[in-house]
Every structure is written in structure tokens, then in C-alpha cells.
Amino acid sequence: MKELYRPPEVPKTIKSIRFHLATESDVERIAHVQVLKCLLYKEDQSGRKALEYGLLDPRLGATKRNELCETCGLDHQTCIGHWGYFDLPVPVYHVGYLWHIVKILQCICKNCSRVLIPEQIRSRYLASCSNPNLEYVQKKMLRKVLHKLANRTVVCPFCNTINGTVKRGAGLSYIIHDLSKNLSKNIDEHVEKFANATEASSDICNLARKCVEAIRPSKALQLFSRIPTQDLPLLMMPLGYEWISHPRNLILERIPVPPNAIRPSVISEVKSGTNEDDLTQMYQWILAQAATLEEDISEPDQIACLDNLHAEVARLINSQHSGLPPVQDHKFMRGLLQRLSGKHGRFRGNLLGKRTNYTARTVISPDPNLRIDEVCIPEYCAKLLTYPERVTQFNLDFLRRLVLNGPYKHPGALFVRYRSHTTGPEKSGKDSDVVKKYLASVKIRDNVSKSLRVGDVVDRHLIDGDIVLFNRQPSLHRVSIQAFKAVVKPNRTFRFNPCCCTPFNADFDGDEMNIHLPQSEEARAEAKHLMLSLRNIASPKNGEPLISPIQDLITATHLLTLKDVFFTHDQACQITCQLAAGSHIGCDFQLPPPAILWPTRLWTGKQIFSLILSPHPSNEVKINLRLPTKSIYSGSKEELCPNDVVVIYNSELMAGCMDKKLLGGGSKSSIFYSILRDFGGKACADAMWRLSRIGLFYLSHRGFSIGIGDVTPDSNLTAAKSKLISQGFAKCDSYIRQYENNALVCNPGCSMEDTLEVSFK
């Protein structure tokens, strides 16, 4: 009989995950080297080689291109780094657990370390705390009750020692145990216990006189280590895991050192040497203070050094903790907490909201001067977004100019990649002979520009005309990401034509959008022909236009096409000149004959609107429409043209007034849908751009005025208001009289008072 085949690796389901405090053995187990020296480099080496057993020990990971990790043998791109550790000469409080340490000290005896719960109720609470089925809310309430009971106990039921109030001290290196309320006798004997400390500091002498004891980390560690195992459930720490969930792990004796890859050294371009990471500098300060503590120094200096050690360890964990002394030169140092939390931390910045290369994100704002297929990119972003352009005989001079501009002047270039003529025998691989040079200095830029040849690749800045992908989250449909042509301007926001808001469901109240820069000619070509906004004006769902005029553009066009809008020759030419901008510079525009010849030549707003559809008689866009619209001038006879029908003949507005149905709103009866259907996306985009230019110019120069008389009520409104108020008061008075005479009829289920109150509403 054949045996049933069982695969060696079967996927399994995780049942639970348990988190616990890192113990000293955990830190030592994950580490590969113990750091013993605070120096970083060997002093006798001109090449600044990392010092062995230092903070940049090569066994902590490779950081340079020509080095291999001494632990795993991989290069700097493959090695993820390895941990180290160092031991502190004295225990220190973990600043993140300081409040929990105070809570535990309030619950235990300061002599025998037993939890201050009376014997008569201890067994009942032990049974409740040991229940594994307790919910989080129940555990929280039970912890609160136990803390309240233990904190109220003054005399320990096991050793009869008097316990006082425990609270945080002024610094980070001690916790105050106040016995003044419970210890009224033998104050001199209490002060003699702190003879050595009082000589070092008069403040400690005053605290001792007040029967206040300073609990240093070493004393707290002794107390926590003596807590019996059977008392751990009363501190809400489970039995069976006391080796990892024990209060003594809240106090630091061994500090892990992160890999070199997390805190890389940067070679300085200004001066010789390197700029070290904030974490490396803070670890140096801790090791320096630890080395000073191990020296033979006086008692006052030892206490001051101990306080400095606590401050540096606290700064390493949380550099923004209150009570920390300022850093030299007032430089802000990023601690471990700052690297994890916040918008730019590891969780929100890298895990939940990942940022990749060749992308940018910022706030959006409107710009009606842009075409619907253009997006304005800030110059700051354009200097960071690069495109690898290959050198040909046609763009050689252009790319040389970009190389000379360098990375800091736009348009410029950041890197040049070329194949070297000689490769070392140790190099192997397909791209081993490719050299990538950063154009940082002027000398490098001059040499590279002279030696630039066909076939090299220049990582240049994003420039005008580049194809970018524009996206707003959430991407609910296909047109939530479209391709646009970049226009680089010195501003801080992404700007685009407000006609394009509908596909992205965007508005300008603080929304943010993303830019993606394609990195190959194939990707650029696909984006240009498939995703360009000119090819996505209509919805793929039903063909209705998605990109159309909105808000102020509709208002401006409506006001422009009213029957009483006239322009002189100067005004008409000024409005028409708005069309001569951008790619339309040099195009032909022809002002139609004036509608009124005498006593002065005047052009109507309808004639100006006709220029939006067809700016020149030779223009190929000729549309004919006849659609009903809202009647603006009600009561007019038909021969007086009530403007309730829009008539467009050969792209010339003959009658009617523009409204939302004819301009936007996603209707297939709109003017721009007719242009899109008959003449394509480019003609439709040109017409929308002309509408944006003329409409916003007219609206901004037309203006409106308002005075006090426009918002002051007239006599009729004032009289009507007084009449309504008088009627309301009279009605309330009648209800009150009925209530006083007991004649008010009660509502079902209500008393007379409730009925009166309801009647007033």
C-alpha cells in the first residue's frame, strides 16, 4: 500500500502573538558584538577605518561600497545589518516606562517588596487576576482597584514597615518616597541614612529632613528583583512568563546598538571627515558618561555624572521628553521615538504611507491658465525627480548644458552613468562596468560634460513637457490616475486646471495628490497614448464628459453671454489678447465685425464667446446647436428674444445665454461634448483652455459692488417683521393665561407644564 504523500512544508495559521519586555539575555542573543569603546575610527589610519569594538564596528554591517560585512560577508546593498550591545555601569530608568515604575513602587513594600494587599482579600483578588479569560476592559478596571487598595496601605502586612507616598522626582534619575505624613518621629535617624549623599548635595539633605527618600534605579532594581512570583498576578503580570514579564525588565542595564545601516555615516563635502548620525552621537555620549562613572571620582562628581547618564539615555529613547537639558549648539537630535512616530516616522512614513522613488506628493491648487492636459510641478520637486535620458547626437549639446548646471540649478542633472573602459578582475555581473558619477562639484561637472558621449545616460531633472502620472487617492475608477504634461514653476503646490477636478473627485480645501514620473520611453509612450487627459475627457462608463467647466467658469460665461453686455474696441481686444498665451502664441485670432456701429463700435458678449469656439474663420471647429435653456428675461414676447433658446450656427452664438447644462455637468447635450464627438479631444481641450482664459479674465475685471443700503431692510420688511413678533408674543400670552386659569388642555401623556413648554416651541 502506498503511503500518503505529505509535503515537508505545510502552511500554518498563527494562533496568537505575545509581546514582552526585552530581557538582557534577549539583547545579548540578537547581538553579534559587544561595544566597548566610544571612539569611532582608528587614529593611526589615514583612511578612517572603523574601530573594532566601536560603534561603527564592521561586524555591525557594511556601509561603504567597497566593503563587505564581516559577519555575513555581504555588501552594503544586501546586508541588512547586525545588532550590538553594551552594558551600563549602573542601572538607569527607562524613560518610556517611568510612569509604570512609579505605579509598581506605589503598590509594593519598600522593604520586603511584597504587594501591599491585605491577607484577608489577597486570595480573592489572586483568583480574579489569574483568570485567563478576562477582557481588556475588565483587566483595566481590576488593575485600577488593586492600585487603589495597595496605595492606601500604610503599614506592610508582612514586615510591618511604614510606606509613604511615591511620586516622580524633579529629575530623571530618582523617584521620591515621601514618609513625612507617616513618619513623625526619629527624623535624625532617618537623615543619618543619607550621610554620603547629603555631603554631595544640599537638596538631598533638605529632602532627608523632610523624611523624603530618593529611590535610585539600583534601589528600584533590588526591590523589583525581590518581588515574589506569587505576587506577580496582583501586578497584572501573568504567571508562567515571569522570566520575560517581570518588573525588573523595566529598568535598563544593557542597551542594544542598532546596525550601521540604520545610522549611516555621511562623507562631508565641505570639510574632511564624516558627519555622524544623531543616534551614533547619542550613543557616544552615553559611552563617555559610562566611562567617566567607572573612573575614581569624588561622590559629588559621581552623582552629577549619574544624572548626565540618565539624561543621555532618556534623550536616546525620546529626545523631546520634558526635563532634558538642552543639547550643545541647540541642535535637534532625533531619538528612537521620533524615528518611529509622527508623519515622517517608520510606521506612517514608510510602512502605512510608503514613499517610493520618482514620486512626489503635495497640496493641490487651481490654475485656470493651464491647459487641461498640463500640471504645474514645483521646482523643488522637479530637482528631485529625475529621468534617465540616453545621450544621442541630437540631444548631446542639450544634455551637456544640463550637466554643467548640476543638481542645484534647474534644469540640471544629478548623475551621469557611463561604461568604464577598464574593469577590475574582482568585478562580475552584467552591470559591473557601469560607473555612476554624482555631479556635486564644479570640477566633476566640467570633466563629465567634456567627456560626455553618445550612449551615456544622464539622470536629468524633470523639465517642461515630461509625461507624469497624476493620481488622487482613493483611486475608485480608471480615470482616477491620468497622464499630464509637466510645467515647472517656482511654487509649492501641484496646480492644474479646475476643469479636471471631477475625474479625481478633488477640491481645493487642502487635498493632496501624487505625481509619478515614468522611467522609460516605453512607459512614457504608453502613458501619453492611453492615459493622457485628452483621451479621457469622456467617461468610459457611458461616454458622458467628465472634464468640463465648473463653478466660476460657468458663472463667468453666463454673465458674459447676457444680452446687455457690450465691449468697446479696446476692451474687446484686451479680452481677445488673453488667447495669445502658452502654445497659442503666434496663432491667428480675428475679432468679428462689431454688432453696433454707431454712435460707437460695440461688440457683444456673445461675439466674444464665439471666439472661444472658433477664434478664426479658418478654424475647422464648426458646430451647430439648438437647445432650450432657462428664460432669463421672463415676460418678454417671442420677437423680443427672451433668451430661452440657445442657437449656435457655425460656432457662432446667435441667441441664448449659457448655463451649467450647456457648459458642464456631465451632459451629452453640452457644447464641449459636441466638439469632443466631432473634432476630438485636442479641439475640445483648446476650447476649454480659451474659456478658462477669457472667462476668468472677464470675471476678475467685471467685479461687483455692495453697500450698506443693499443689506439694510426696507420699511415693508421691517413692518412685516414687527407684525410677526407681535403675533408671536400675543400667542404666548394667551397660552400663559390659559395655564394660569387651568384652562390649558394637556397633551396626551404630558402634564400642564410640559404642554405649556411644548406650545412655546
C-alpha positions in Angstrom: 0.0 0.0 0.0 1.3 3.4 -1.0 1.9 5.9 1.8 0.2 9.2 1.6 2.5 11.9 0.4 2.8 14.8 2.9 4.7 17.9 1.8 7.5 18.8 4.1 6.5 22.5 4.4 2.8 22.9 5.2 1.5 26.5 5.7 0.2 27.1 9.2 -2.0 29.6 10.8 -0.7 31.9 13.5 -2.8 31.4 16.6 -1.5 34.3 18.7 1.4 36.7 19.1 2.8 37.6 22.5 4.8 40.8 23.1 7.1 41.2 26.1 9.8 43.3 27.5 13.3 42.7 26.2 15.5 41.0 28.8 19.3 41.1 29.0 19.5 37.7 27.5 17.3 38.7 24.6 19.6 41.7 23.8 22.7 39.5 24.0 21.2 36.8 21.9 20.4 39.0 18.9 23.7 40.9 19.1 26.9 40.0 17.3 29.4 42.2 19.0 29.7 44.0 22.4 30.6 47.6 22.0 33.4 48.6 24.4 34.8 51.8 23.1 33.2 55.2 22.4 35.6 56.1 19.6 34.6 55.5 16.0 37.8 55.3 13.9 41.4 54.2 14.3 43.6 57.2 14.9 46.6 55.8 13.1 44.8 55.1 9.9 44.6 57.9 7.3 41.7 56.1 5.6 39.5 56.5 8.7 38.9 52.8 9.2 36.2 51.8 11.7 37.5 50.9 15.1 37.0 47.4 16.3 34.6 47.1 19.2 33.4 50.6 18.5 30.1 52.0 17.4 30.9 51.6 13.7 32.5 48.1 14.1 32.4 46.3 10.6 30.6 43.4 12.2 27.6 45.6 12.7 27.1 45.8 8.9 28.7 47.1 5.8 28.2 50.8 5.0 30.7 51.6 2.2 30.6 50.4 -1.4 34.0 48.7 -1.4 33.4 46.9 2.0 31.9 43.6 2.9 30.2 42.8 6.2 32.5 40.8 8.5 29.5 39.0 10.0 27.6 37.7 6.9 30.1 38.6 4.1 27.5 40.5 2.0 27.9 44.0 0.5 26.2 47.2 1.7 23.2 46.7 -0.6 22.5 43.2 0.5 23.4 43.2 4.2 20.6 44.3 6.4 22.9 44.9 9.3 23.6 43.3 12.7 22.9 44.4 16.3 25.3 45.0 19.1 25.1 46.0 22.7 26.9 47.5 25.7 26.4 47.2 29.4 25.9 50.2 31.7 27.9 50.5 34.9 24.8 51.3 36.8 21.1 50.7 36.2 19.0 53.6 34.7 15.3 54.2 34.4 13.7 53.6 31.0 12.0 57.0 30.4 9.2 55.3 28.5 8.3 53.1 31.5 8.9 55.7 34.2 5.2 56.1 35.0 4.7 52.3 35.2 7.7 52.1 37.5 6.2 54.7 39.8 2.9 52.8 39.8 4.6 49.5 40.8 6.6 51.2 43.5 3.3 52.6 44.9 1.9 49.0 45.1 4.8 47.2 46.8 6.5 47.5 50.2 9.8 49.4 50.1 11.4 46.9 52.5 10.2 43.4 51.6 8.9 44.0 48.0 5.5 42.3 48.7 2.4 43.7 47.1 0.5 45.8 49.8 -2.7 43.9 49.6 -4.1 42.6 53.0 -4.2 38.9 53.6 -8.0 38.7 54.0 -8.7 39.8 50.5 -5.5 38.7 48.7 -6.7 35.2 47.7 -9.9 36.6 46.2 -8.0 39.1 44.0 -5.4 36.5 43.1 -8.1 34.2 41.7 -9.6 37.1 39.7 -6.2 38.2 38.3 -5.3 34.7 37.3 -8.4 34.2 35.2 -7.1 34.0 31.6 -10.5 34.8 30.1 -10.6 38.4 31.3 -11.3 41.1 28.7 -9.1 44.1 28.4 -11.6 46.4 30.0 -12.0 44.1 32.9 -8.2 43.9 33.4 -8.0 47.7 33.3 -10.7 48.1 35.9 -9.2 45.4 38.1 -5.7 47.0 37.9 -7.2 50.3 39.0 -8.9 48.7 42.0 -5.7 46.9 43.1 -3.6 50.0 42.7 -6.1 52.0 44.8 -6.0 49.3 47.6 -2.2 49.0 47.7 -1.6 52.7 47.5 -3.8 53.3 50.6 -2.0 50.7 52.7 0.5 52.4 55.0 1.8 49.5 57.1 3.1 46.5 55.3 1.0 43.4 56.4 4.1 41.2 56.1 7.0 43.1 57.6 5.2 46.0 59.4 7.3 48.6 57.6 5.8 52.1 57.1 5.3 53.0 53.5 4.8 56.6 52.2 3.8 58.3 49.0 5.7 57.5 45.9 5.9 60.1 43.1 8.2 61.3 40.4 11.2 63.4 41.3 12.4 66.6 39.7 15.0 64.8 37.6 15.1 61.5 35.6 17.5 59.7 37.9 15.4 59.2 41.1 11.9 58.7 42.4 10.7 60.3 45.6 9.4 58.2 48.5 7.7 60.7 50.9 7.3 59.5 54.5 6.6 62.9 56.1 2.9 62.1 56.7 3.5 58.7 58.3 6.9 59.1 60.0 6.7 61.9 62.6 9.4 60.6 65.0 13.1 59.7 64.7 13.8 62.2 61.9 17.6 62.4 62.9 18.0 58.7 62.5 16.4 58.9 59.1 18.7 61.7 58.0 21.8 59.7 59.0 21.0 57.1 56.4 21.8 59.6 53.7 25.1 60.9 55.1 27.1 60.4 51.9 24.5 61.8 49.6 23.9 64.9 51.8 27.6 65.8 51.6 27.3 65.9 47.8 24.1 67.9 47.6 22.3 70.2 50.0 19.0 69.5 48.2 19.2 65.8 49.2 19.8 66.9 52.8 16.6 69.0 52.7 14.7 66.1 51.3 16.1 63.9 54.1 15.0 66.4 56.7 11.5 66.3 55.2 11.5 62.5 55.5 11.8 62.1 51.8 13.8 59.2 50.3 15.2 59.2 46.8 14.8 55.9 45.1 17.6 55.5 42.6 17.4 52.9 39.8 19.7 50.5 41.7 17.4 50.5 44.7 14.3 50.1 42.5 16.0 47.2 40.7 16.7 45.5 44.1 13.0 45.9 45.1 11.7 44.6 41.8 14.0 41.6 41.8 12.7 40.6 45.3 9.1 40.6 44.2 7.8 37.0 44.8 6.5 35.1 41.9 3.1 34.6 43.5 2.6 38.3 43.8 3.0 39.0 40.0 -0.6 38.4 39.1 -1.6 41.2 41.5 0.5 43.5 39.3 -1.4 42.1 36.3 1.6 40.1 35.1 0.8 36.5 34.1 2.3 33.5 35.9 4.5 31.2 33.8 6.1 34.2 31.9 7.9 35.8 34.9 11.3 35.4 33.1 10.1 37.9 30.4 7.2 39.8 32.1 8.9 40.8 35.3 9.1 44.4 36.6 12.9 44.2 36.8 12.9 44.4 33.0 11.5 47.9 33.2 15.0 49.1 34.3 17.8 49.3 31.8 21.2 47.6 32.5 22.0 46.6 28.9 21.4 48.8 25.8 21.2 47.4 22.3 23.1 49.1 19.5 21.3 49.2 16.1 23.1 48.2 12.9 25.2 50.6 10.9 22.7 50.7 8.1 20.2 52.4 10.4 22.6 55.2 11.4 24.9 55.6 8.3 27.9 58.0 8.2 27.8 60.7 5.5 31.1 61.9 4.0 31.3 65.7 4.3 31.7 67.7 1.1 32.7 70.8 3.0 35.4 69.5 5.3 37.4 66.4 5.7 35.8 63.6 7.7 32.3 62.4 8.1 29.0 63.6 9.5 27.7 61.0 12.0 24.1 60.2 12.6 22.2 61.5 15.6 21.9 58.0 17.1 25.7 57.4 16.8 26.4 60.7 18.5 24.0 60.0 21.4 25.5 56.5 21.8 28.9 58.2 22.0 27.7 60.5 24.8 26.3 57.5 26.8 29.5 55.6 26.5 31.5 58.6 27.5 29.4 59.1 30.6 29.6 55.4 31.4 33.4 55.5 31.1 33.5 58.5 33.5 31.4 56.7 36.1 33.9 53.8 36.1 36.8 56.1 37.0 37.8 57.0 40.5 36.0 60.3 41.0 34.5 62.1 44.0 31.0 61.5 45.3 29.5 64.8 44.0 31.0 64.3 40.6 29.7 60.7 40.6 26.1 61.9 41.3 26.4 64.6 38.6 27.7 62.0 36.1 24.9 59.7 37.0 22.3 62.4 36.3 24.0 63.1 33.0 23.9 59.4 32.1 20.2 59.2 32.8 19.6 62.3 30.6 21.6 60.9 27.7 19.8 57.5 27.9 16.4 59.4 28.0 17.5 61.5 25.0 18.3 58.4 23.1 14.8 57.0 23.7 12.8 60.2 23.4 14.7 63.4 22.6 11.6 65.5 23.2 11.0 64.4 26.7 10.3 67.2 29.1 13.1 67.9 31.6 16.0 67.1 29.4 18.9 69.5 29.4 19.5 71.3 26.0 22.0 69.9 23.5 25.1 71.8 22.5 24.5 74.4 19.7 20.8 73.9 20.3 20.8 71.1 17.6 17.7 69.0 17.5 18.5 65.3 17.9 16.1 62.6 16.7 15.7 59.8 19.2 14.3 56.4 18.7 10.7 57.5 19.4 11.0 60.4 16.9 12.2 57.9 14.2 9.1 55.7 14.7 6.3 58.1 15.4 4.9 61.1 13.5 4.0 61.7 9.9 7.6 61.1 8.8 8.3 58.1 11.1 8.8 54.5 10.2 5.1 53.5 10.6 3.3 56.3 8.9 6.1 57.4 6.6 7.5 54.0 5.4 5.0 51.2 6.3 1.5 52.7 6.2 2.2 55.5 3.8 5.1 54.3 1.8 7.1 56.8 -0.4 8.9 55.4 -3.3 11.5 56.9 -5.7 10.4 59.1 -8.7 7.2 60.2 -6.9 6.1 63.4 -5.2 3.1 64.4 -3.1 1.9 67.8 -2.0 -1.2 70.0 -1.8 -3.2 70.9 -5.0 -4.4 74.4 -6.0 -6.3 75.7 -9.1 -4.7 77.4 -12.1 -7.1 78.2 -15.0 -4.2 79.5 -17.1 -3.0 75.8 -17.6 -4.4 73.6 -20.3 -6.4 70.6 -19.2 -3.5 68.3 -20.2 -0.9 70.2 -18.1 0.0 70.1 -14.4 2.3 72.6 -12.7 5.2 70.9 -10.8 7.1 72.9 -8.1 10.7 73.5 -9.0 11.7 71.9 -5.6 10.1 68.6 -6.7 11.5 68.9 -10.2 15.0 68.9 -8.9 14.4 65.7 -7.0 12.5 63.8 -9.7 14.9 62.5 -12.4 14.6 60.9 -15.8 17.3 58.7 -17.3 17.8 60.2 -20.8 20.2 58.5 -23.1 22.7 60.7 -25.0 22.3 60.8 -28.8 23.7 63.1 -31.4 20.5 65.1 -31.3 20.5 65.9 -27.6 24.2 66.0 -26.9 24.5 69.7 -26.5 21.3 70.0 -24.5 22.4 67.4 -22.0 25.9 69.0 -21.7 24.2 72.2 -20.6 22.2 70.2 -18.0 25.3 68.5 -16.7 27.0 71.9 -16.3 24.0 73.2 -14.3 24.4 70.4 -11.8 21.9 69.1 -9.3 21.1 72.5 -7.7 20.1 74.6 -10.7 17.1 73.8 -12.8 17.1 72.5 -15.4 20.1 70.4 -14.4 21.3 66.8 -13.8 22.1 64.7 -10.8 24.0 61.7 -12.1 25.8 60.5 -15.3 26.1 56.8 -16.0 28.6 55.5 -18.5 30.6 52.3 -19.1 34.2 52.4 -18.0 36.9 51.1 -20.3 38.6 49.1 -17.6 37.1 46.7 -15.1 38.8 45.0 -12.2 39.1 41.3 -12.1 37.1 41.2 -8.9 34.0 42.7 -10.6 31.5 40.4 -12.1 28.0 40.7 -13.4 26.2 42.4 -16.3 26.3 46.0 -15.0 29.7 45.7 -13.2 31.4 48.1 -15.6 28.8 50.9 -15.3 30.1 53.9 -13.5 27.6 56.3 -11.8 29.0 59.7 -11.1 27.3 62.3 -8.9 27.6 65.8 -10.2 28.2 67.5 -6.9 31.3 69.7 -7.5 32.0 72.1 -10.4 35.2 70.2 -11.3 33.3 67.0 -11.8 30.7 68.7 -13.9 33.2 70.2 -16.2 35.1 67.0 -16.7 31.9 64.9 -17.3 30.4 67.4 -19.7 33.6 67.4 -21.8 33.8 63.6 -21.9 30.0 63.0 -22.5 29.5 60.8 -25.5 26.7 59.0 -27.3 25.3 56.1 -25.3 25.8 57.6 -21.8 22.8 58.1 -19.6 22.1 61.4 -17.9 19.7 61.4 -14.9 18.3 64.9 -15.6 15.7 67.0 -13.7 12.1 66.8 -14.6 11.5 69.5 -17.3 8.6 71.1 -19.2 6.8 68.7 -21.4 7.7 65.5 -19.5 4.9 63.0 -19.1 3.9 62.4 -15.5 1.1 60.4 -13.9 -1.3 62.4 -11.7 -3.3 60.5 -9.1 -5.6 61.2 -6.1 -6.4 58.6 -3.5 -8.7 56.8 -3.2 -8.5 55.5 -6.8 -12.1 54.4 -7.3 -12.1 54.2 -11.1 -9.8 54.1 -14.1 -9.7 57.9 -14.6 -8.5 58.5 -11.0 -5.0 58.4 -12.4 -4.2 60.2 -15.7 -1.2 61.4 -17.6 -0.3 65.1 -17.8 2.4 67.2 -19.3 4.6 68.8 -16.7 5.1 72.6 -16.4 7.8 73.5 -13.9 7.1 76.7 -11.9 8.6 78.2 -8.7 5.7 77.4 -6.3 5.0 74.9 -3.6 1.8 73.1 -4.8 0.6 71.0 -7.7 -1.6 73.2 -9.9 -3.9 72.2 -12.6 -7.0 73.4 -14.5 -10.1 73.3 -12.3 -12.0 71.6 -15.2 -10.1 68.4 -14.3 -11.5 68.1 -10.8 -14.4 65.8 -11.5 -12.4 62.6 -12.5 -10.3 62.8 -9.3 -13.2 63.9 -7.1 -10.8 66.7 -5.9 -11.4 70.1 -4.5 -9.0 72.8 -3.2 -9.6 72.7 0.5 -6.3 71.0 1.4 -6.4 67.9 -0.8 -3.1 66.2 -1.7 -2.3 64.4 -4.9 0.6 62.3 -6.1 2.9 62.5 -9.1 4.7 59.5 -10.7 7.4 60.0 -13.2 7.8 57.1 -15.8 11.4 56.0 -16.2 11.5 54.6 -19.7 10.5 55.7 -23.2 8.0 52.8 -23.5 6.3 53.8 -20.3 6.1 57.5 -21.4 4.7 56.5 -24.8 2.0 54.2 -23.2 1.0 56.9 -20.7 0.8 59.5 -23.5 -1.4 57.5 -25.8 -3.5 55.7 -23.2 -3.7 57.8 -20.1 -3.4 61.4 -21.3 -6.2 63.5 -20.1 -7.1 64.5 -23.7 -8.0 60.9 -24.2 -10.0 60.6 -21.0 -12.4 63.6 -21.3 -15.4 61.3 -21.6 -16.3 58.7 -19.0 -15.6 55.0 -20.0 -18.8 54.1 -18.3 -21.4 55.9 -20.5 -19.5 58.4 -22.6 -20.6 61.5 -20.7 -18.0 64.2 -20.4 -16.0 64.1 -17.1 -13.8 67.0 -17.8 -15.9 70.2 -18.2 -16.1 73.8 -16.9 -17.2 74.1 -13.2 -18.0 76.8 -10.7 -16.5 80.2 -11.6 -16.1 79.3 -15.3 -19.8 78.7 -15.6 -20.6 81.9 -13.8 -18.3 83.9 -15.9 -19.6 82.5 -19.2 -23.2 83.1 -18.0 -22.5 86.7 -17.2 -20.6 87.2 -20.5 -23.4 86.0 -22.7 -26.2 88.1 -21.1 -27.9 90.4 -23.7 -26.9 93.7 -22.1 -23.1 93.0 -22.1 -21.1 95.2 -24.5 -17.4 96.0 -25.1 -15.6 98.8 -26.8 -12.9 98.1 -29.3 -10.2 98.4 -26.6 -12.0 96.1 -24.2 -12.7 93.5 -26.9 -9.1 93.5 -28.0 -7.9 93.2 -24.4 -10.1 90.2 -23.8 -9.1 88.6 -27.1 -5.4 89.0 -26.2 -5.9 86.5 -23.4 -5.9 83.8 -26.0 -2.3 84.6 -27.1 -0.5 82.7 -24.4 1.4 79.4 -24.0 1.3 77.2 -27.1 -1.2 79.6 -28.7 1.4 82.4 -29.1 1.6 83.1 -32.9 -1.8 81.7 -33.7 -4.3 83.6 -35.7 -7.2 85.4 -33.9 -9.7 87.5 -35.7 -12.2 89.8 -34.0 -15.6 89.7 -35.7 -17.4 92.8 -37.0 -19.0 94.9 -34.3 -22.6 94.4 -33.5 -23.3 98.1 -33.1 -21.6 100.6 -35.5 -23.0 104.0 -34.3 -22.5 106.2 -32.3 -19.6 104.0 -31.3 -18.5 100.5 -32.2 -19.5 97.9 -29.7 -19.1 94.1 -29.5 -21.5 91.9 -27.6 -20.5 89.2 -25.0 -22.0 86.6 -27.4 -19.4 87.6 -30.1 -16.6 87.2 -27.5 -18.0 83.8 -26.6 -17.9 82.8 -30.3 -14.2 83.3 -30.2 -13.9 80.6 -27.6 -15.5 78.1 -30.1 -13.7 79.4 -33.2 -11.1 82.1 -32.8 -10.6 82.5 -36.6 -12.8 81.9 -39.6 -10.3 79.3 -40.9 -10.7 77.2 -37.8 -12.0 73.7 -38.5 -14.3 73.6 -35.5 -17.8 74.4 -36.8 -20.7 73.2 -34.5 -24.4 73.8 -34.8 -26.7 73.5 -31.8 -30.3 74.5 -30.9 -31.1 73.7 -27.3 -33.7 75.1 -24.8 -32.4 76.9 -21.7 -33.7 78.8 -18.7 -35.5 82.1 -19.6 -33.6 84.9 -18.1 -36.0 87.7 -19.2 -39.4 86.3 -18.3 -42.5 88.0 -19.7 -40.8 89.1 -23.0 -42.5 88.4 -26.2 -41.0 85.9 -28.7 -40.0 88.5 -31.2 -38.0 90.3 -28.4 -35.8 87.2 -27.9 -36.4 86.1 -24.3 -33.1 84.1 -24.3 -34.8 80.8 -23.6 -33.3 79.0 -26.6 -29.6 78.8 -27.4 -28.8 78.8 -31.1 -25.2 78.2 -32.3 -24.6 78.3 -36.1 -21.2 77.6 -37.4 -19.6 78.1 -33.9 -21.2 81.5 -33.6 -23.6 82.1 -30.7 -26.7 83.7 -32.3 -29.1 83.7 -29.3 -29.4 82.4 -25.8 -27.5 82.5 -22.6 -25.0 79.9 -21.3 -25.8 77.8 -18.2 -24.5 74.7 -16.5 -26.4 72.3 -18.8 -24.7 73.7 -21.9 -21.2 74.0 -20.5 -20.7 71.3 -17.9 -22.5 69.0 -15.5 -21.6 65.8 -17.5 -24.4 66.3 -20.1 -24.2 64.9 -23.6 -26.1 68.0 -24.8 -23.3 70.3 -23.8 -21.2 72.3 -26.2 -17.9 70.6 -25.3 -19.3 67.1 -25.8 -20.3 68.1 -29.4 -16.7 69.4 -30.0 -15.3 66.2 -28.5 -17.6 63.9 -30.5 -17.0 65.6 -33.9 -13.5 67.1 -33.7 -11.6 65.1 -31.0 -10.0 65.7 -27.6 -7.4 68.3 -28.7 -10.0 70.7 -30.1 -12.1 70.2 -27.0 -9.1 70.9 -24.8 -8.3 74.0 -26.8 -11.8 75.3 -26.4 -11.8 74.7 -22.6 -8.5 76.5 -22.3 -9.8 79.5 -24.2 -12.9 79.5 -22.0 -10.8 79.5 -18.8 -8.6 82.3 -20.0 -11.4 84.6 -21.2 -13.9 83.7 -18.5 -11.7 84.3 -15.5 -10.2 87.5 -17.0 -13.7 88.9 -17.6 -15.0 87.8 -14.2 -12.0 89.3 -12.4 -12.3 92.7 -14.2 -16.1 92.9 -14.1 -16.4 92.9 -10.3 -19.4 93.9 -8.2 -20.1 96.4 -5.6 -22.1 96.2 -2.3 -23.1 98.9 0.1 -25.0 99.4 3.4 -28.2 100.1 1.6 -28.0 96.6 -0.1 -28.2 94.9 3.3 -30.5 97.3 5.1 -34.1 96.1 5.4 -36.7 98.4 3.8 -39.9 99.7 5.6 -42.1 96.9 4.3 -39.7 94.2 5.6 -39.4 96.0 8.9 -43.2 96.2 9.2 -43.7 92.5 8.4 -41.0 91.6 11.0 -42.7 93.7 13.7 -46.1 92.1 12.8 -44.7 88.6 13.2 -43.1 89.4 16.5 -46.3 90.9 17.9 -48.3 87.9 16.8 -45.8 85.6 18.5 -45.9 87.4 21.8 -49.7 87.6 21.7 -49.9 83.8 21.2 -47.5 83.1 24.1 -49.5 85.5 26.4 -52.7 83.5 25.6 -51.0 80.2 26.5 -49.8 81.7 29.8 -53.3 83.0 30.6 -54.8 79.6 29.9 -52.2 77.9 32.1 -52.9 80.4 35.0 -56.7 79.8 34.7 -56.2 76.0 34.5 -57.8 76.1 31.1 -54.9 74.7 29.1 -55.7 71.3 27.5 -52.9 68.9 28.3 -51.3 66.9 25.5 -51.6 63.1 25.8 -49.1 61.8 28.4 -48.0 65.3 29.4 -48.5 67.5 32.4 -49.8 71.1 32.1 -46.2 72.4 32.5 -44.9 70.1 29.7 -47.8 71.1 27.5 -47.1 74.8 28.0 -43.4 74.3 27.2 -44.2 72.4 24.0 -46.7 75.1 23.0 -43.9 77.8 23.1 -41.8 75.9 20.5 
